[in-house]
Amino acid sequence: MEDFLFPPLIIFLVIVAPIWLVLHYRSKNQISQGLTEEDFHRLTELSESADKMADRIKTLEAILDVETPDWRTKV
């Protein structure tokens, strides 16, 4: 039984485990660095777009409230 488990264990410890550790700590390092300038710019654009959409929705709801006061109960 020992002869069956020994080769896969050696292969795992010599090849898979070091690669796994390197990739793990590389991803941890990237996460700890925070957002890149491009990511921050994109996030800012998305936030501005979301604010514009929220304003548009408020305007549309105000128009609907005037034209069709009971539209909320129909939905």
HELIX and SHEET records of a PDB file:
HELIX    1   1 GLU A    2  ILE A   11  1                                  10    
HELIX    2   2 PHE A   12  VAL A   16  3                                   5    
HELIX    3   3 ALA A   17  GLN A   33  1                                  17    
HELIX    4   4 GLU A   37  GLU A   67  1                                  31    
HELIX    5   5 TRP A   71  LYS A   74  1                                   4    
END                                                                             
